[in-house]
């Protein structure tokens, strides 16, 4: 499984607790992968966002729409393996701490966030993916600062692993396919890169600091792009002291 990246500065503000702790020693690792899933629409992989500088304002009311098809966000590449056109498709991310034990309580079972939902109404087209065809769509939540922010705040973990799955598919003949959420644990666990869990141990002091995350913001747009499709990517986010607002997680992608 290969991991590639380009520079993306992303800042997540961390609120300081009363206990002294060397937050500058903290590093958050983000892993985003595909899964081996029995679905009529396959996730081929990911593509980087298009290069700037003509990025829209993230406060724009239609940013999600521009993100979906405008090339401004990390992209999910989908392949329709059937002879029917796909008119709607939903994709989600399963996330958790790779160091969680395989037996015992598996808290990650219901940890999900929406990656994208796209239908032919939003695209103003007869189909989302043509029969036996491929398509790619941008997702705002796949920016490293967003994915790492969601996971770190809830998990209090120095590692966040996100497995991307197809949740729902609607076809032009009126039929639909639904993902069985009982597969969550197995799919998520099987998609963790080898050796990841052993590097994801987090001390109680670090957990308290990471869970005090107050919010997240994106930094500058990427300086370049690539049309290559990759099956996974990883991001290292060290905690730094960028200014008067205190310690922050800064993601370089």
C-alpha positions as a Python dict, from the first residue, in 0.01 Angstrom:
ca = {
    (1, 'X'): (0, 0, 0),
    (2, 'X'): (158, 331, -103),
    (3, 'X'): (145, 665, 72),
    (4, 'X'): (211, 992, -110),
    (5, 'X'): (138, 1354, -37),
    (6, 'X'): (186, 1719, -107),
    (7, 'X'): (206, 2019, 123),
    (8, 'X'): (-113, 2135, 292),
    (9, 'X'): (-88, 2350, 606),
    (10, 'X'): (-380, 2288, 836),
    (11, 'X'): (-426, 2420, 1188),
    (12, 'X'): (-638, 2271, 1462),
    (13, 'X'): (-657, 2486, 1778),
    (14, 'X'): (-598, 2300, 2104),
    (15, 'X'): (-731, 2437, 2434),
    (16, 'X'): (-479, 2420, 2720),
    (17, 'X'): (-570, 2219, 3031),
    (18, 'X'): (-450, 2292, 3382),
    (19, 'X'): (-197, 2009, 3393),
    (20, 'X'): (148, 2075, 3252),
    (21, 'X'): (227, 1855, 2951),
    (22, 'X'): (486, 1899, 2673),
    (23, 'X'): (233, 1932, 2392),
    (24, 'X'): (507, 2011, 2142),
    (25, 'X'): (609, 1645, 2170),
    (26, 'X'): (271, 1528, 2040),
    (27, 'X'): (230, 1405, 1682),
    (28, 'X'): (-102, 1303, 1524),
    (29, 'X'): (-91, 1053, 1236),
    (30, 'X'): (-375, 1029, 984),
    (31, 'X'): (-422, 727, 755),
    (32, 'X'): (-688, 723, 480),
    (33, 'X'): (-739, 401, 284),
    (34, 'X'): (-971, 220, 47),
    (35, 'X'): (-1131, -112, 147),
    (36, 'X'): (-1196, -447, -18),
    (37, 'X'): (-1572, -427, -36),
    (38, 'X'): (-1834, -636, -219),
    (39, 'X'): (-2017, -344, -381),
    (40, 'X'): (-2150, -276, -734),
    (41, 'X'): (-1956, 51, -722),
    (42, 'X'): (-1589, 17, -629),
    (43, 'X'): (-1367, 283, -475),
    (44, 'X'): (-1068, 289, -708),
    (45, 'X'): (-873, 537, -497),
    (46, 'X'): (-810, 906, -438),
    (47, 'X'): (-675, 1206, -628),
    (48, 'X'): (-522, 1526, -499),
    (49, 'X'): (-712, 1856, -531),
    (50, 'X'): (-637, 2076, -829),
    (51, 'X'): (-370, 2338, -766),
    (52, 'X'): (-457, 2695, -658),
    (53, 'X'): (-463, 2986, -645),
    (54, 'X'): (-822, 3030, -770),
    (55, 'X'): (-981, 2847, -478),
    (56, 'X'): (-1329, 2956, -365),
    (57, 'X'): (-1391, 3096, -18),
    (58, 'X'): (-1472, 2814, 228),
    (59, 'X'): (-1746, 3037, 370),
    (60, 'X'): (-1923, 3040, 34),
    (61, 'X'): (-2274, 2895, 62),
    (62, 'X'): (-2213, 2665, -235),
    (63, 'X'): (-1864, 2550, -138),
    (64, 'X'): (-1980, 2189, -106),
    (65, 'X'): (-2122, 2203, -458),
    (66, 'X'): (-1800, 2351, -598),
    (67, 'X'): (-1603, 2095, -403),
    (68, 'X'): (-1802, 1808, -553),
    (69, 'X'): (-1725, 1874, -918),
    (70, 'X'): (-1496, 2179, -928),
    (71, 'X'): (-1173, 2003, -837),
    (72, 'X'): (-1111, 2210, -524),
    (73, 'X'): (-1105, 1917, -280),
    (74, 'X'): (-948, 1572, -244),
    (75, 'X'): (-1128, 1339, -483),
    (76, 'X'): (-1273, 990, -458),
    (77, 'X'): (-1251, 786, -781),
    (78, 'X'): (-1545, 546, -829),
    (79, 'X'): (-1598, 262, -1078),
    (80, 'X'): (-1941, 126, -1172),
    (81, 'X'): (-1899, -250, -1226),
    (82, 'X'): (-2252, -300, -1361),
    (83, 'X'): (-2424, -252, -1695),
    (84, 'X'): (-2671, -7, -1537),
    (85, 'X'): (-2619, 365, -1495),
    (86, 'X'): (-2578, 487, -1137),
    (87, 'X'): (-2808, 779, -1054),
    (88, 'X'): (-2699, 832, -692),
    (89, 'X'): (-2413, 713, -470),
    (90, 'X'): (-2323, 770, -105),
    (91, 'X'): (-1974, 726, 39),
    (92, 'X'): (-1876, 731, 408),
    (93, 'X'): (-1563, 712, 621),
    (94, 'X'): (-1527, 461, 906),
    (95, 'X'): (-1274, 591, 1157),
    (96, 'X'): (-1106, 485, 1476),
    (97, 'X'): (-779, 442, 1664),
    (98, 'X'): (-572, 160, 1506),
    (99, 'X'): (-435, 70, 1850),
    (100, 'X'): (-778, -36, 1979),
    (101, 'X'): (-775, -407, 2073),
    (102, 'X'): (-916, -660, 1829),
    (103, 'X'): (-1110, -827, 2110),
    (104, 'X'): (-1310, -663, 2385),
    (105, 'X'): (-1494, -334, 2337),
    (106, 'X'): (-1475, -208, 1979),
    (107, 'X'): (-1591, 149, 2009),
    (108, 'X'): (-1526, 226, 1644),
    (109, 'X'): (-1828, 23, 1526),
    (110, 'X'): (-2052, 330, 1490),
    (111, 'X'): (-1791, 593, 1407),
    (112, 'X'): (-1880, 724, 1064),
    (113, 'X'): (-1882, 1053, 878),
    (114, 'X'): (-2020, 1139, 537),
    (115, 'X'): (-1761, 1167, 263),
    (116, 'X'): (-2002, 1249, -20),
    (117, 'X'): (-2356, 1205, -145),
    (118, 'X'): (-2414, 1281, -511),
    (119, 'X'): (-2718, 1227, -731),
    (120, 'X'): (-2817, 1318, -1085),
    (121, 'X'): (-3024, 1615, -963),
    (122, 'X'): (-2716, 1781, -814),
    (123, 'X'): (-2521, 1710, -1132),
    (124, 'X'): (-2811, 1803, -1363),
    (125, 'X'): (-2730, 1490, -1559),
    (126, 'X'): (-2908, 1164, -1639),
    (127, 'X'): (-2651, 967, -1441),
    (128, 'X'): (-2380, 1001, -1181),
    (129, 'X'): (-2168, 716, -1319),
    (130, 'X'): (-2230, 565, -1661),
    (131, 'X'): (-2274, 190, -1703),
    (132, 'X'): (-1933, 22, -1665),
    (133, 'X'): (-1783, 369, -1627),
    (134, 'X'): (-1575, 572, -1382),
    (135, 'X'): (-1626, 912, -1219),
    (136, 'X'): (-1451, 1123, -956),
    (137, 'X'): (-1598, 1361, -698),
    (138, 'X'): (-1444, 1599, -446),
    (139, 'X'): (-1505, 1569, -72),
    (140, 'X'): (-1448, 1849, 180),
    (141, 'X'): (-1414, 1601, 468),
    (142, 'X'): (-1115, 1432, 303),
    (143, 'X'): (-894, 1737, 359),
    (144, 'X'): (-640, 1619, 621),
    (145, 'X'): (-728, 1896, 866),
    (146, 'X'): (-1096, 1792, 854),
    (147, 'X'): (-1051, 1414, 876),
    (148, 'X'): (-782, 1438, 1144),
    (149, 'X'): (-986, 1697, 1335),
    (150, 'X'): (-1298, 1479, 1348),
    (151, 'X'): (-1106, 1177, 1469),
    (152, 'X'): (-866, 1344, 1711),
    (153, 'X'): (-1137, 1541, 1891),
    (154, 'X'): (-1352, 1233, 1951),
    (155, 'X'): (-1082, 969, 1998),
    (156, 'X'): (-816, 1160, 2187),
    (157, 'X'): (-573, 942, 1992),
    (158, 'X'): (-235, 1016, 1837),
    (159, 'X'): (-352, 814, 1535),
    (160, 'X'): (-669, 829, 1325),
    (161, 'X'): (-739, 566, 1060),
    (162, 'X'): (-1019, 632, 809),
    (163, 'X'): (-1150, 356, 581),
    (164, 'X'): (-1363, 481, 290),
    (165, 'X'): (-1668, 268, 199),
    (166, 'X'): (-1958, 287, -45),
    (167, 'X'): (-2276, 317, 163),
    (168, 'X'): (-2558, 328, -94),
    (169, 'X'): (-2606, 301, -471),
    (170, 'X'): (-2918, 385, -675),
    (171, 'X'): (-2955, 269, -1035),
    (172, 'X'): (-3138, 401, -1341),
    (173, 'X'): (-3381, 107, -1336),
    (174, 'X'): (-3507, 207, -990),
    (175, 'X'): (-3320, -61, -794),
    (176, 'X'): (-3076, 17, -514),
    (177, 'X'): (-2796, -145, -318),
    (178, 'X'): (-2734, -81, 52),
    (179, 'X'): (-2419, -147, 254),
    (180, 'X'): (-2451, -380, 556),
    (181, 'X'): (-2317, -184, 855),
    (182, 'X'): (-2246, -514, 1034),
    (183, 'X'): (-1935, -526, 815),
    (184, 'X'): (-1796, -205, 969),
    (185, 'X'): (-1557, -363, 1216),
    (186, 'X'): (-1409, -617, 975),
    (187, 'X'): (-1368, -373, 685),
    (188, 'X'): (-1214, -106, 906),
    (189, 'X'): (-975, -344, 1079),
    (190, 'X'): (-867, -520, 756),
    (191, 'X'): (-782, -188, 587),
    (192, 'X'): (-534, -71, 856),
    (193, 'X'): (-183, -52, 707),
    (194, 'X'): (61, -311, 841),
    (195, 'X'): (252, -198, 1147),
    (196, 'X'): (28, 102, 1215),
    (197, 'X'): (-122, -15, 1545),
    (198, 'X'): (214, -55, 1719),
    (199, 'X'): (299, 311, 1651),
    (200, 'X'): (-33, 447, 1780),
    (201, 'X'): (-6, 417, 2159),
    (202, 'X'): (-126, 734, 2336),
    (203, 'X'): (-58, 826, 2699),
    (204, 'X'): (-345, 940, 2929),
    (205, 'X'): (-194, 1292, 2940),
    (206, 'X'): (-182, 1310, 2562),
    (207, 'X'): (-542, 1185, 2533),
    (208, 'X'): (-662, 1469, 2760),
    (209, 'X'): (-482, 1727, 2548),
    (210, 'X'): (-600, 1588, 2215),
    (211, 'X'): (-963, 1573, 2327),
    (212, 'X'): (-950, 1942, 2418),
    (213, 'X'): (-941, 2031, 2048),
    (214, 'X'): (-1144, 2346, 1991),
    (215, 'X'): (-1185, 2365, 1613),
    (216, 'X'): (-1002, 2335, 1280),
    (217, 'X'): (-912, 2553, 984),
    (218, 'X'): (-749, 2486, 652),
    (219, 'X'): (-429, 2655, 548),
    (220, 'X'): (-310, 2759, 200),
    (221, 'X'): (-423, 2567, -105),
    (222, 'X'): (-181, 2301, -236),
    (223, 'X'): (88, 2441, -462),
    (224, 'X'): (60, 2162, -718),
    (225, 'X'): (-163, 1872, -818),
    (226, 'X'): (-133, 1530, -975),
    (227, 'X'): (-377, 1331, -1184),
    (228, 'X'): (-247, 1004, -1042),
    (229, 'X'): (-492, 780, -857),
    (230, 'X'): (-356, 646, -526),
    (231, 'X'): (-515, 379, -308),
    (232, 'X'): (-426, 547, 23),
    (233, 'X'): (-244, 840, 180),
    (234, 'X'): (-101, 932, 518),
    (235, 'X'): (-38, 1263, 692),
    (236, 'X'): (186, 1354, 986),
    (237, 'X'): (50, 1637, 1203),
    (238, 'X'): (292, 1757, 1475),
    (239, 'X'): (165, 1980, 1754),
    (240, 'X'): (326, 2323, 1735),
    (241, 'X'): (293, 2663, 1897),
    (242, 'X'): (201, 2888, 1603),
    (243, 'X'): (120, 3201, 1802),
    (244, 'X'): (-83, 3361, 2076),
    (245, 'X'): (-369, 3107, 2036),
    (246, 'X'): (-152, 2835, 2188),
    (247, 'X'): (-61, 2481, 2070),
    (248, 'X'): (-204, 2360, 1740),
    (249, 'X'): (-193, 2049, 1522),
    (250, 'X'): (-35, 2140, 1188),
    (251, 'X'): (-86, 1890, 904),
    (252, 'X'): (168, 1877, 620),
    (253, 'X'): (22, 1666, 340),
}
